[in-house]
Amino acid sequence: MRRLVRSLLPVPWLGLLLAACDGPVDPRAAADAALDAEPSWSPDGATIAFVRTGPRAGVVSAVRASREPGAPGVATSEVPPPRALLLVAAGGGAPRVLAHTVTAPAWLPDGGGLLATDPFRGRVVRVATDGTVRPVADTTALAFDPAVSRGGAVLVSTDRTDAGGRGGPLRLWLAAERALRRPLGPAAPGGGAGGSEQSTSPSWGPDGRVAFQRWRAADGPGFQIAIVDTAVGAAAVRVADGTAPAWSPTGEWIAYTRDATGGRGTLRLVRPDGTGDRPLIGGAEEGAVTGRAAWSPDGRFLAVPRVTRAHGAALWVVDAATGAARRLTAPRDAR
């Protein structure tokens, strides 16, 4: 299970820099760089939360964090590089550190804090605007990748089984304060960490449906973007082949990533019915898109993690209509 979860979390920062930049990269320079990814746009549109990974993230070491009271043991070979949750003004400026060693931020609807993943304990936490961190989901099962609807409903990816145990296939569960309430849909046949279907990376649509990233053994090695209606519990419907969906606030588009020629990630847009699929930014000529994008509240822009030779692994703000982009963060200048 641990190996599977690592495969679903962001690509390791050093390998990404070496593989995705436009042209050859000095490994010594890459090792001293930071990677900015996992953006989440605040409900008021003023602030973007993101995760900075790498030796310039300005955080405590992963080894030290793993030794906090109550934390599970983490083998040295499995310890990821340091991470920090940062906030930056949507218009640009110097980011500030909000919390340490958490990933996958998702703003709460009132803007009073965020949900995030504590990767060392395998649980979802709430991060207040003052940086205070506390658990919010059931700690008896692995839980990560929180997504919050406009009405405050929370989805997480978890290995919890219907019987209340753990070690099942990764599925989406509705969560509430310190508890997992119910799964979305029946368990996939096959069971276990290597079950025939895994569901992760949820994103709420404005109408209550959910887009998510799905892997099914019957479909081969790739991932799909699927949609499920949380109200009626119908079977999920495939929309596109790709990863990391992000549903627009208007409901018109789902942004997602797909590998283009040479493994360079491209950000694409597709309508919820599967039509209108088109590339927006990324690919071999423009620099790889490295993970999930985040929509602005008005649906006009996306915060997008990209790797370019000139600026490294930074966040960019991209016009959803034209693809015009401006760089938002400067991880190579981080100290």
DRENVEX-11405 format. One record per residue (C-alpha): y, x, z. Coordinates in pm, 1 decimal, padded with zeros to 6 digits, m for minus. Each point is the difference from the previous one (the first is absolute). Example, Ala and Ser with C-alpha at 12.3 -4.5 7.8 and 13.67 -1.06 7.14 Angstrom:
REC       c2       c1       c3
REC m00450.0  01230.0  00780.0
REC  00344.0  00137.0 m00066.0
REM end
This chain:
REC       c2       c1       c3
REC  00000.0  00000.0  00000.0
REC  00244.6  00277.7  00085.8
REC m00058.2  00161.9 m00340.3
REC  00060.9 m00333.9 m00176.0
REC  00323.1 m00065.5  00190.2
REC  00129.7  00346.9 m00085.2
REC m00068.2 m00075.0 m00366.1
REC  00214.3 m00315.0  00020.6
REC  00293.7  00162.0  00177.0
REC  00269.5  00198.8 m00189.0
REC m00114.7  00300.6 m00203.1
REC  00033.0  00325.5  00199.7
REC  00350.9  00135.0 m00051.8
REC m00085.4  00353.7 m00111.0
REC m00254.3 m00101.2 m00262.0
REC  00238.8 m00263.8 m00129.0
REC  00280.9  00248.5 m00050.0
REC m00229.6  00242.7 m00177.8
REC m00155.4 m00264.4 m00225.4
REC  00285.4 m00234.8 m00085.6
REC  00312.4  00210.5 m00054.1
REC  00134.4  00051.1 m00350.1
REC m00120.1  00354.8 m00064.0
REC m00148.9  00277.9  00213.8
REC  00090.8  00012.6  00367.2
REC  00005.6  00296.2  00234.9
REC m00257.1 m00089.0  00272.7
REC  00208.7  00182.9  00260.8
REC  00299.2 m00219.9 m00079.2
REC m00215.6 m00314.6  00003.6
REC m00145.0  00089.2  00339.1
REC  00352.7  00019.0  00144.0
REC  00104.3 m00334.3 m00148.1
REC  00001.1 m00352.2  00136.2
REC m00119.3 m00318.6 m00166.2
REC  00195.5 m00325.1  00026.6
REC m00198.8 m00319.6 m00060.6
REC m00095.8 m00344.9  00134.9
REC  00345.4 m00164.4 m00021.1
REC  00082.8 m00336.3  00157.9
REC  00335.9 m00171.7 m00065.8
REC  00168.6 m00175.7  00294.6
REC  00061.9 m00377.0 m00022.9
REC  00378.3  00048.6 m00008.5
REC m00027.1  00248.1 m00286.0
REC  00188.3  00272.3  00186.0
REC m00281.2  00235.9  00104.5
REC m00320.6  00144.7 m00140.1
REC m00273.7  00120.4  00234.3
REC m00239.8  00262.6 m00132.7
REC m00253.8  00259.8  00106.3
REC  00067.1  00372.6 m00037.6
REC m00311.2  00217.5  00002.0
REC m00020.4  00378.8  00018.1
REC  00119.8  00300.6  00200.4
REC  00365.3 m00103.7 m00036.0
REC m00054.1 m00350.4  00131.2
REC  00147.0  00098.3  00336.7
REC m00285.2 m00149.0  00201.6
REC m00245.1  00109.0  00265.8
REC m00316.2  00159.6 m00130.0
REC m00290.7 m00224.3 m00091.2
REC m00234.8  00199.1  00224.5
REC  00225.2 m00052.8  00299.7
REC  00036.3 m00372.0 m00074.5
REC m00375.6 m00042.4 m00020.4
REC m00032.3  00126.9  00357.3
REC  00218.3 m00268.1  00156.4
REC m00170.2 m00200.3  00277.2
REC m00240.6 m00253.6 m00143.0
REC  00008.2  00141.4 m00352.0
REC m00330.9  00058.3 m00175.5
REC m00098.1  00356.5 m00077.8
REC  00100.2  00124.6 m00344.3
REC m00177.0  00295.7 m00157.5
REC  00236.4  00275.6 m00110.0
REC m00115.6 m00028.7 m00361.6
REC  00091.1 m00370.8  00000.6
REC  00347.2  00027.5  00153.9
REC  00266.0 m00100.9 m00255.4
REC  00334.6  00181.0 m00026.1
REC  00284.1 m00115.5  00226.6
REC  00158.0 m00337.7 m00075.5
REC  00320.0 m00172.6  00104.7
REC  00139.1 m00349.9 m00056.0
REC  00358.5  00034.2 m00122.8
REC  00285.1 m00237.8 m00080.8
REC  00253.4  00055.3 m00279.7
REC  00289.2 m00213.4 m00122.9
REC m00086.1 m00172.3 m00327.0
REC  00316.3  00142.5 m00150.8
REC m00101.3  00354.5  00092.2
REC  00080.9  00250.2  00273.9
REC m00183.3  00205.7  00259.5
REC m00315.6 m00166.6  00139.3
REC m00078.0 m00011.3  00372.0
REC m00334.2  00016.1  00176.3
REC m00100.7 m00325.9  00168.6
REC m00355.2  00076.4  00116.5
REC m00274.7  00259.6 m00029.1
REC m00351.6  00000.4 m00150.3
REC m00003.6 m00356.1 m00136.5
REC m00050.0 m00117.0 m00358.5
REC  00020.4 m00312.4 m00220.5
REC  00321.3 m00155.6  00138.4
REC  00076.7 m00368.7 m00058.7
REC  00324.9 m00160.2  00120.0
REC m00014.0 m00311.2  00215.3
REC  00186.0 m00301.1 m00147.4
REC  00282.3  00014.7  00258.1
REC  00062.2  00370.2 m00061.0
REC m00053.8  00072.2  00368.9
REC m00277.1  00253.1 m00056.1
REC m00297.8  00090.5 m00214.7
REC m00376.0 m00012.2  00007.3
REC m00178.4  00323.4 m00087.7
REC m00337.9  00173.1  00022.7
REC m00094.8  00248.1  00271.3
REC m00251.3  00206.9 m00201.4
REC m00132.5  00189.2  00302.7
REC m00109.5 m00312.8  00187.8
REC m00069.7 m00214.7 m00305.9
REC  00223.9 m00286.6  00108.2
REC  00318.9 m00184.6 m00091.6
REC  00310.3  00062.1  00210.8
REC  00349.3 m00145.3  00029.1
REC  00290.2  00243.5 m00031.5
REC  00324.6 m00125.6  00152.6
REC  00338.2  00101.8 m00140.6
REC  00039.7  00237.9  00295.3
REC m00323.1  00179.8 m00095.1
REC m00220.8 m00153.8  00270.2
REC m00361.1 m00038.0 m00119.9
REC m00256.9 m00244.8  00141.7
REC m00332.1 m00140.1 m00129.0
REC m00008.6 m00353.1 m00139.4
REC m00349.7 m00044.7 m00147.1
REC m00352.6 m00006.9  00137.4
REC m00095.9  00358.1  00089.1
REC m00376.2 m00063.3 m00009.2
REC m00005.1  00020.0 m00381.3
REC  00162.1  00224.4 m00256.1
REC  00327.7 m00161.0 m00117.2
REC  00262.9  00134.4 m00239.6
REC  00229.4 m00090.5 m00294.9
REC  00199.7 m00283.9  00165.8
REC  00181.4 m00251.2 m00221.1
REC  00245.2 m00260.3  00132.9
REC  00090.1 m00328.9 m00169.1
REC  00346.3 m00157.2  00004.6
REC m00122.0 m00232.1  00271.6
REC m00133.7  00286.3  00212.4
REC m00371.1 m00033.8 m00080.2
REC m00175.2  00337.6  00017.0
REC m00289.3  00130.6 m00208.3
REC m00186.9  00323.5  00069.4
REC m00292.1  00182.7 m00159.9
REC m00284.6  00035.6  00248.4
REC m00371.3  00076.5  00033.3
REC m00049.7 m00280.8  00253.4
REC m00297.5 m00229.2 m00062.6
REC m00003.8 m00378.0  00041.4
REC m00207.8  00048.1  00316.2
REC  00279.6  00205.0  00156.9
REC m00159.4  00340.0 m00047.7
REC  00108.1  00284.0 m00224.2
REC m00138.7  00209.1 m00281.9
REC  00005.9 m00271.1 m00266.8
REC  00159.5  00024.8 m00344.0
REC  00377.9  00030.0 m00004.3
REC  00147.0 m00351.3 m00020.8
REC  00331.8 m00174.7  00054.1
REC  00046.2 m00183.1  00330.6
REC  00286.2 m00211.3  00127.6
REC  00123.1  00155.6  00323.1
REC  00205.1 m00111.8  00298.3
REC  00126.2  00168.8  00313.4
REC m00276.8  00243.2  00106.4
REC m00270.0 m00199.6 m00181.4
REC m00164.2 m00048.1 m00338.2
REC m00018.5 m00374.2 m00069.7
REC m00206.6 m00062.5 m00313.2
REC m00101.8  00169.6 m00325.4
REC  00118.5 m00098.4 m00346.4
REC m00309.4 m00125.9 m00175.0
REC m00367.5  00063.9  00073.2
REC m00143.8  00344.8  00057.1
REC m00107.3  00182.4 m00314.2
REC m00376.2  00041.9 m00041.3
REC m00139.0  00343.0  00076.1
REC  00184.0  00054.5  00326.9
REC  00083.7  00326.0  00168.4
REC  00252.5  00266.7 m00093.5
REC m00172.1  00035.2 m00335.3
REC m00011.9 m00376.2 m00064.8
REC  00032.4 m00144.2 m00346.9
REC  00368.0 m00094.9  00040.9
REC  00299.1  00145.4  00186.3
REC  00344.7 m00163.5  00032.0
REC  00312.1  00191.7  00107.3
REC  00375.5  00039.2 m00060.0
REC  00113.0 m00366.4  00032.1
REC  00339.5 m00130.0 m00117.3
REC  00126.3 m00352.6  00070.7
REC  00147.9 m00214.3 m00273.9
REC  00286.1 m00240.7  00081.7
REC m00232.5 m00299.2 m00049.3
REC m00257.2  00115.6  00258.3
REC m00245.4  00157.2 m00242.1
REC m00100.7  00362.8  00048.9
REC m00045.9  00281.6 m00251.0
REC m00230.5  00280.7  00105.6
REC m00191.6  00303.0 m00119.4
REC m00371.1 m00063.0 m00052.1
REC m00301.6  00215.8 m00073.4
REC m00329.1 m00161.2 m00101.1
REC m00320.5  00183.6 m00075.6
REC m00075.6 m00236.6 m00286.9
REC  00325.4  00097.7 m00173.8
REC m00053.2  00377.5  00004.2
REC  00200.3  00275.8  00169.6
REC  00355.6 m00128.2 m00059.5
REC  00225.7 m00227.5  00207.7
REC  00132.3 m00342.8 m00093.8
REC  00305.3 m00201.5  00098.1
REC m00112.9 m00346.5  00111.3
REC  00171.2 m00309.2  00141.0
REC m00130.1 m00240.3  00263.2
REC  00150.0 m00324.4  00134.0
REC  00001.1  00020.2  00380.2
REC  00042.5 m00376.6  00038.5
REC m00294.7 m00129.8 m00200.0
REC m00236.8  00295.5  00039.4
REC m00095.9  00006.5 m00367.8
REC m00165.7  00300.7 m00159.7
REC  00227.9  00291.0 m00089.5
REC  00111.7  00028.7 m00362.7
REC  00035.0  00333.8 m00180.2
REC  00347.7  00067.3 m00143.7
REC m00010.5  00364.3 m00119.8
REC m00174.6  00334.3  00042.8
REC  00192.4  00224.2  00240.9
REC  00099.8  00061.8  00360.4
REC  00275.5 m00060.7  00257.4
REC  00137.9 m00346.0 m00091.4
REC  00347.6 m00111.0  00110.2
REC  00097.1 m00364.2 m00064.5
REC  00366.1 m00059.3 m00086.6
REC  00210.0 m00223.1  00230.6
REC  00064.0 m00237.6 m00291.8
REC m00373.3 m00032.6 m00063.4
REC  00040.9  00084.4 m00369.6
REC m00157.1  00346.6 m00004.0
REC m00257.1  00216.3  00173.4
REC  00071.4  00373.2 m00013.5
REC m00303.7  00227.4  00009.0
REC m00106.6  00353.6 m00088.9
REC m00244.2  00116.3 m00263.2
REC m00103.4  00347.3 m00110.5
REC  00127.4  00086.4 m00346.3
REC m00118.7  00281.2 m00225.7
REC m00070.2  00316.7  00196.1
REC m00011.1 m00178.9  00335.1
REC  00378.3 m00053.2  00015.8
REC  00072.4 m00321.0  00190.3
REC  00205.4 m00274.3 m00168.1
REC  00175.4 m00291.9  00168.2
REC m00070.0 m00322.0 m00188.2
REC  00106.4 m00363.2  00030.3
REC m00227.4 m00298.5 m00061.3
REC  00050.6 m00373.7  00051.7
REC m00225.4 m00170.0  00257.7
REC m00193.1 m00172.3 m00281.7
REC m00081.7  00340.1 m00155.8
REC  00244.9 m00024.9 m00291.8
REC  00297.9  00219.0 m00086.2
REC m00162.9  00323.7  00119.8
REC  00235.0  00289.8 m00080.8
REC  00084.0  00353.0  00121.0
REC  00327.7  00048.2  00186.6
REC  00017.0  00367.4  00094.3
REC m00222.3  00305.7  00040.8
REC m00262.3  00166.1 m00211.9
REC m00028.5  00349.5 m00141.3
REC  00353.8  00027.1 m00136.8
REC  00194.7 m00146.5  00292.1
REC m00189.0  00115.6  00307.6
REC m00288.4 m00161.4  00181.1
REC  00032.1 m00307.2  00218.3
REC m00198.5  00081.2  00312.8
REC m00051.1 m00328.8  00183.5
REC  00120.8 m00347.6  00084.8
REC  00356.8 m00100.9 m00084.2
REC  00219.2 m00231.3  00211.4
REC  00224.4 m00276.3 m00133.7
REC  00359.1 m00056.3  00105.7
REC  00049.9 m00344.8  00159.1
REC  00180.2 m00130.0 m00311.5
REC m00280.7  00116.9 m00230.6
REC  00230.0  00217.2 m00215.8
REC m00117.1  00344.5  00105.6
REC m00306.3  00187.9  00121.7
REC m00027.9  00302.1  00226.9
REC m00256.2  00220.5 m00172.7
REC m00173.4  00323.6  00111.4
REC m00007.4  00248.5 m00289.8
REC m00072.5  00368.3 m00056.2
REC  00220.7  00198.8 m00237.8
REC  00027.0  00371.4 m00053.2
REC  00370.4  00002.4  00081.2
REC m00011.1 m00199.4  00323.8
REC m00357.2  00003.3  00129.2
REC m00151.4 m00309.8  00162.7
REC  00305.8 m00217.8  00062.1
REC  00092.5 m00368.4  00014.6
REC  00188.6 m00151.0 m00290.6
REC  00179.1 m00335.0 m00036.9
REC m00098.9 m00158.4 m00330.8
REC  00161.5 m00294.4 m00181.9
REC m00280.1 m00254.4 m00050.7
REC  00148.8 m00122.9 m00329.4
REC  00086.8  00329.2 m00171.8
REC m00197.7  00273.4  00178.0
REC  00320.8  00197.6  00065.9
REC m00056.7  00218.1  00306.4
REC  00202.1  00191.6  00258.4
REC m00143.9  00237.5  00255.6
REC  00028.1 m00119.7  00361.0
REC m00153.3  00278.7  00212.4
REC m00017.0  00377.6 m00020.3
REC m00319.8  00116.0  00174.6
REC  00042.0  00358.0 m00125.0
REC  00322.5  00023.0  00198.4
REC m00162.0 m00130.6  00320.2
REC  00015.5  00231.8  00299.7
REM end
